């Protein structure tokens, strides 16, 4: 019901001309950058999304867009194309970024940026579904494949997730996979009513990453070594390891400086911001919704989520900031009502 209502309202906003009006108005404000983010590329209609976005926004690689936004502070810098800057990003580096997003980016000549987790890439399968399942465990210790793991230890939880991922990748039949998942729930004493949102999915390989890089349409950023929640790590040293070593590993594979970072789960924690700066990243993105200007904190940039099967009309409304626009109107109305109430008392 919620999605239907949102779709209906988005259609009303678009065909009434409100989306065009808001987009026109924001283009006349100070320069701004809209960053959209996806995870898997095969769960929605990317083609319709990107056809619309290409017509109405100026899409650049994230790094190039951020450089231009920074240059906009200088006086005398003018643009012929007044469309708002937009960057398309993907978190985690799923295999369908290669099979679905990459060919479409080449066809439509749209640059995209993918944030990678190098610690899991050559395993050939997904990572954080196992991490989340382990986090839901009702026991402190488990024995898996004759190895005992202490679940209150970050490194041992990480090792267990890797072993589970490796085992899962060997199963090709859905029946065997389901039996394996059932055994994991029993081993970890996770209630059967609990469902892990992310399904196991294959990841990119370095060969695919290099092919995409050589095309010129795909750039890459860092997303930690093992995709932990930075707020849940033991201390600043562990956070620094995940953040800094990720950059080192990516630069060794890619052959150029990696300047961009994405916080896993959008969580910065107490030490994430310092770790990102210490590692030498120029920019870092969160999952907080909103737009970015030249005054935005370069290490806490905002993005709008485009996951799940969204109609292009919903994408049009959300990218333009329609919902934020109405939120501001609502806040303003509440303020006026409060002031009016005080005057009449």
Phi, psi and omega in degrees: 000315181302314181295324179294317179297317180296321178295315180298314180296320179298320178296318178298315180299319185289308187283345173279347181094000183293320179299315179297320180295313180296318180297317179297318182294315183292333178292341181263001173274186179296154182308141183215157180233126175258127178245123176255149177223142176238174169242273176276144186268348186261006184266357181212184181265080181301322184302312181292324176302307189285331174298316179294311184297323181295327180288326193247354180227157177264105187267126178231163167304147183304315181298317180295321179295320180292323176296317180294321178297320178295320180291338183295345178290336183283138180290147177088355178275116181235151180243138173288320180270110185272001178299147180296144176290143179216142176232140180253126183231154175232133177263141167094331178077050176289154182300326181287351169296329179278318185278333184246307185287318184298309179299322180292320178299318179294317181297312183272356182056053179244122178285144178226161178233132181243130177264123190255152173244092189296335183295341183243356193298319183277358175289336178083001179218176187286172193229309194282344176296321178291320179299317180292321179298317179297324180296335180273359185300143179259012179235160181263345184212138176224156174242122183226125183052047176064019177238133180264136182236131175270115188281354174272002179253123184302315182294322180287326174297318180297317180296319179297317179300320180294319180294318178297316178301315181298318179294316183301323184294342181281341182272124180258337181267143182294329180294314179294323179295318181295321177297320180295315179298320178299319179293326178294316178303318181292315182298318183272355182058040175274129180304139182296341180285344181278130180243127176280125188299316184277129174274146176304133182216148181291154181248170178291158170251165179295328178298317178292321178300316181294321178298316179294319180299317183293339179291334183088351182262353182232128173243168188226149175226179185259148183220032186076168182285318186232013177059047175276162168283113185301330180290342183260002180283162189295325184184182184299328181294318180293319177298315181298322179297311181298320184281312184286316181294331177299315180297317180299313181297318181292318180295326177295323182277323186272331178082018176209162182296135176260117189250353187241145182224144174238129180288126176301134182061009183072010186266123181268322182069191182281335188241355185297316183297315179296319181297319180295316178293318181297325180285347175095014176288139178278330183219153175215141183247145178253191172246017177285130181289154178140185179244169183238141175237180180292347177269353182293149175294119183296344179254011175217053183285151184262149178221157176250132185279132180238017179294166177076161184289088179260136174292152183296336177293323176293318177300319180299315181291316183291320181294322178291340180089026182302314184294322175295323178301314180290329177296319178295319178297319180297316178297320178295320179296318178299319180298314181295321179296319179296317179296319180295322179297321179294322183292326184274353180285000000 
